[in-house]
């Protein structure tokens, strides 16, 4: 029986993130997703002879932004190289890439798995252009090619072989996706291909220092599938070693339907690509002032917000992580917190009713109709004892969803939802309830103190939900002595 535990899995990831520029890396063609095939193309995209590329400045800015967020060293002197290989969806027959001179070097991403923190070291982040898309639909015997994606600007984020499990890869990719969305340089949509991942996987005996022969699994289209592919492929490699076989350095693909990997081709080495400097693009130098101007545009990053929410606002780690997971939700939280400092209540509302609405409607927080000022007013009403959370989170909250322009105070008054806290107005109701429930009152006085909640519920019911439970509690305790 194979002893998998004596082996160590070693993984390095290459993540390709499509940059959210308006146009392609070297021409003005649109990069918008979902257009009819081969409509976002031009002679430059199609690699016609005599055409000349022109650099997209915004793509360089976005790459530097990611590098700064990942603690990278920014390379001042940059150029593009031709990476020569044939694919039917690569019109020029070569790809323009910074592979030999990455704009960002080193750096790391912090992950947490099973409560333990770990820094995943980066080798580099570089800029390159995307290829087109080969289509094999409906059992066709032909390959159809859509060049709309060809030339779209990418950054490739390459780790060192620092990952040791599918769980670590899952955590790393989750952080990468969160980070590119915080920086607003990529939408992180793996289903549409704007974030893609290749995994370099090898295995070795525990305690060994030499890396094993690696296999690359290409174009994994979900974070979950990356985790699955690593677990399945590493098990395959161990089985080959244990059976006395030889591992081949290959490029493989992952079939998510049956949970297997299959060979595409033997893996090329860097020499096979025949890199040389792109003669049609001049090298470009990055000035310190240019880099610093990008640095000051960086938003507060997820880990910085988590730290502030816990240490300055007193929130739990659970609340802080949930609130900072998506930048737009975190921004909404911050907008509400500028109006009311009841941070825990804001967290409860966002993690509760607000996210419930988002899930039910299938919408993001940007489509949430209740403005931060309105949610703050709801929180203040509950905090001041003018309305119970139950009434506020159901009746008034739902009314505001239907009338997003409504004034919170006026709507509450109009719906007769303001809680009655005047003890003189509540006392007759309390008296009437106790007079009606004399048998239960006697049981209470004999020691069944749990009946107090029954009395409170009856008073609130007779007040049509308007009685302040705190005031009712005090009145009942005084009368039941």
N, C-alpha and C positions, 0 to 999 in steps of 0.2 A: 504494500500500500504506500502511495506517495506521501512523503512527509513534507508538506508545503511549509511548515513552520521553520525549517532550517534555512530557508531562503529569504533574501531581502529583495523587495521590489524597488527598482530605481526608475524614476520617471522625470522627464523634462517636458515641458509644454511649450508649444508655439501657438500663440493666440493672434489671429488676424482680426483687427477691428476696422470696419469701414468708417472713415471720417465723414462727419456730417457737414461737408462743404456743399456749396450750391452746385459746383461743377467738378469735372474730372481733374486728375492730377496734372495733366499736361495740355488740356484744351478746355474750351467752354461748354462742352456737351453736358447736359443735365445728368445727375446721378439718381433722380427720383425713382423710387421702387414702384413696380406695377405697371409700367408703360408697355405698350405693344412691343413685341420683339423687334429689335433692330431699328428702333425709331430714335434712340438717343446715341446716334453715331455720326461721325463726320470723317473726312479723309484722314485726320490725325488719329482718331480712334481705330480706324481700319488699317493704319500703317501704310498708306499709299506712298509711293516713292516721291521724294522731294518735299514732303511735309516736315515741319519742324515743331518740336514740343516747346511749350512755355510753362515755367514752374508756377504752381498754385501756392501763393504765399500763406494762405490760411491753413493749408495742410501742414506746413512747417510749424506754424504757431501751435496747432493742436498737438503735434507730436511732442513739442517742447513742453507743453502744458502737462501731458501725461508723464513725461520724464521727470519734471519737477515734483509732481505728486508722488512719484515712486522713488524719490531720493536718488535720482540718477545724476551722473556727471554729464553736462551738455557739451558735445563736441563742437568746437568753434569752426573748424574747417571741414566742409562737407562737399561730397560730389555723388553723382549717381553712376551706377555701372550697369552694363548689359549682362543679363543672366540668360544664357543661350540654351533653349531647349524647345522641342516641338510639342505643342498641344494644338488641337484643331480650334480651341477657343481663345488662342493667343494670336491675334492677327499679324503682329510684326514678326513672329517667330522668335522673339526674345522678350524678356520682361525687364523693365527699368526698376532697379532696386538699389537701396543703400547698403546692401548686405556686407560689403567690404569696409564701409565707413559709416557705422550707425550714428545717428544724431544723438542718441542717448546711450550711455554706457553704465554698466553696473546697476546699483539700486536694489530695492527689495520690496516685497509685499508681505505684510504681516497677516497671518491667519491664526485661527483658534480652532482646535479640534479636541473634543473631549476635555474642554477646560484648560488645555495647554496651548500657550502661544508659541509661534514659530515664525521666523523670518525666512521667506522663500527668496533666495538670491536671484536677481535678473542678470543675464549675460548682456542683453542690449534691447533697445527699442529702435527699430529703423522704419523708414518710409519706403513704400513701394506701390506699384500699380496693381490692380486686380486684373484677373483674366476674365473672359466671358463665361458663358454657361452652356455646357453640352446638355442636350435634352434627349431622353430616350423614353418616349411615352407610347402607350397603347400597343406595346409589342412591336413597334416599328423595327425594321431591319436596317434603318438608316439613323445616323446621328444628325440631329438638327442643332444649330448653333445660334445663340442669342448673344450679340455683342454689346448689348446695353450696359452690362456691368464692366466691360473691358475698359481699363483706364481709371476706374474709381480709385481714389486715394485710400490706402491702407496704412495702418501701423502694424508691425509685427512685434509682439512682445515675447521675448524668448527667455525662458528661465534657465538657470543651471540645473543639473540633475539632482535637485534637492528634495523632490517629493517622494514619499515612501508608501503611499497607498492611494486607493481610489477616493477615500474620504478626504485626504489632504488636497487632492486635485479638485474635488467638489468645492471645498472651502476656498481654495485659491481662485477658481473661476467665478465663484459668487462674489468675491471681493473685487475682481477685475471688472465684472459687469456693473457692479455698484459704482465703482470709481469712474468708469467712462461716462456713465449716466450723470453722476454728480458734476463732472467737468463739462458735460453737454457737448462732447466731441463725437459720440457714437450712441445710437439708441439701444445698443445691446441686444437687439432682437435676433436670437439664434435661429428662429424658425425662418426668417427672411434672409438669413445668411449674412447679416451685417456684423455678426460676431461668430467666428469659426475657430475650431481648435484642432490641432494635430498633436498627438501624444507620442513621444519617444519612450519606449518601454524596454527595460532589460531586467534581468534577475541575476543575482549572485549569492553565494553562500554567505551567511551572516559572519561578519568579521573580515571578509575579503575587502580589499581596497580597490582592486582593479575592476573596472566596469565590464559588464557582460556585453555581448553583441546585441545591439539595439534593433528593435523593429518599430517602424513608424506607422501609426494608425491615423489615417487622414480624414479630414472634413467631418468631424463629429459635430452634430447639429443641436445638441442640448447638453446641459451640465450633467444631467443624470446619465446620459449615454457615454459621456467621457468617463465617469466613475465605473460604469458597467464594462466598458471596453478595456479599461486598465485591469480590472479584476479578472476578466475572461482571458485576455491575452497573456497576462503574467502566469496564469494557471497553465495555459498551453505551453509556454516556454519552459516552465518547470517540468512538465510532463515529458517534453522532448529530451531535456537533460537527463532525467531519471531513467528514461528508456534507452539511453546511450546514443541518441541522435545528435545531429549537428544543427545549430540555429543558423539560419541564413539572414543576412541583413536585407530586409525587405521593406517595401511600402505596402501596407495592407489597408483594407477598408472594413468597416463594422456593419454587420447586418443586425439592426435593432430588433427585427421581427423574430429571428430565431436565435439571437444571442451568440453569434459566431463572428470571427474575423476571417477574411480571405485575401489571398495575395493579389496585388495589382501588378507589381513589377519588382525586379531586384532594385535595391536602393542605389541611386547615383551618389557619388562622392562630389565634393566641391569642385574638384578638377574637371569633372565632366561638364560643368556649366560654362567653362571658359570665360570667366569674368574679365571684362576690361572696361575702362572708363568710357562713359557715354560721350561720344564726340560732339553731339548736337546740343548738349547742355553745359553751360559753364559751371565750374565749382562755385559754391557760395559760402561766404563767411558770416558767422553770427556774432554780432557785437554785444558787449555786456549790457548796454542800455536796452537793446531789443529783448534780451532774455529777462531782464528785471521788469520791464513793462508787462511781460506775460506773467511773471511771478505774482505781481500785485493784483492780477485779475483772478487768482485762484480762490475758489470759495472755501469756506470751512469744510474740511473733508469729513467723511463718516466717523472715523475714530476720534477726531477732535470734537465733534458734536456729542458723541457718546460720553466722552470725558466731561464735557461741560454740563450735560444734562444730569449726570450723576453727582458731580462734585459741587456745582454751583446751584443747581435746581433741586437737588435732593431726590431725584427719581431713582427707581430701582434699575439694575442692569437690564432686566427684562423690558421695562418700559423704554429705556434709552435705546436699546438695540432695535426695538420695533419702530420707534419714531424716526430713527436715522436710516432705516433700511432703504427708503426711497427719498431722494432729495426733495421732490415736490411735496411729499407728506411732511417732511421735516421743515420745509419752508412755511407750510401752512401752520404747523405747530408754533413756529417762531413768531408768525404774524399774530396769532391769538395771544401768545405770551407777552407781547408788547402792550396788550390792553389789560390783561388780568394776570396776576402772579400766582394764581392757584394752579401751579404746574401739574400736580397730580390729577386734578379734575380734568385739565385739558387732555392729559394722556389717556385718562379713562374714556373720555368722549371720543377721541380720535381712534383709539384701539377698539372701541366698542361700537356705538351707533354709526359713526362715520364710515368705518371700514366695512361694517355690515351692509350699508347702503352701496358702497363701491362694489362689493362682491355681488350683490343682488342685481345691480344695474350693469355690471361688467364695464365700469368706467373708472378712470383715474381721478385723483383728487382735483385735477384742473377742471373736471366737469361737475364738481360738487357745488350745488346751488347756494348753500348757506355760506355767507361771507364770514371771515374771521371775527369781525366786530359783532355779528349776530350770535355766533357761538359763544363769544365772551359774555354777551348779555345773558344768554341762557345759564351759563356757569355762575354768574353773579346772582341771578335769581335763586338758584338752588343754594348757593353759599349763604345768602342773606335770609334763608328760611322762608322765602316767599312762594316757593313751589318745591314739591318733592322731585327727586331725580326721576322717579317712575313717571310722573305726569309730564315733566319737561322732556324726557327722552322718547316719549310715545306721542302724546297729543300735540304739544307745542312744536316739537321737532318735526313731526310729520306735516303739520300745517305749514311750517316754514319751507319745507321741501316743495310744497305745491305753490307757495306764494313767496318766492325768494326775495322779492322787493319789499316785503311787509316789515313794519316796525315791530320789534319783538315785544316791547312793553304794551303797545296798543293791541297787538294780536292776543296777548295773554289776557288783557282786560276784557276784550271783546268776547273771548271764549270762556270767560268767567273761571279762569284757572288759578288766579292768585290765591295763595294759601291763607287761611284765617289763623292768625296768631294771637288774636285778642282773647285772653282767658275769660273775660266777662261775657263775650259772645259765645264761647264754647261751653261754658259751665252748664247752661240749661240742657244742652245735648248730652253731656256727661251724666247729669242727674237722671235724665230720661232713660238712658241706656242701663244704668245701674238699677233703677227702679223696675225695669222690665226683666232684669236677669238676677233677681234676688237669690235664686237657688245657687247660681254660679258664684255670686258674691260670698255666700256662706262657705262654699267650698274653698274659695280663695283665702278667706280668713282662717280656715282650718289648716292651711299650709300649701294648697295647690297654687303656688305663686306663678306657675306658667300660664295661668288663665289671664294674666295681665294683657298679654298680646291679643287675646280674644276681645277683651273690652276695648282696647285701642282700635282694633279693626272695625268694631261695631260703630264706634264714635265717628271714625273717618267715613264709613259707609253712610251714616245718617247725615253727615255734613256734605255729602255728594263729592267726597274726595278732597275737600278744601281745608280740612282741619290739619293744623301743624302737628305731626306726631309727637314732637318734643314737648309741646305745651300740653297736649292731651295726656301724655305720660305723667307729667307733673301733677295735673289736676286729679287724675285717677289715684295716684299714690297718696295724695293728701286725703282724698275722700275715703279710701279703703283702710286707712290706719285704724 
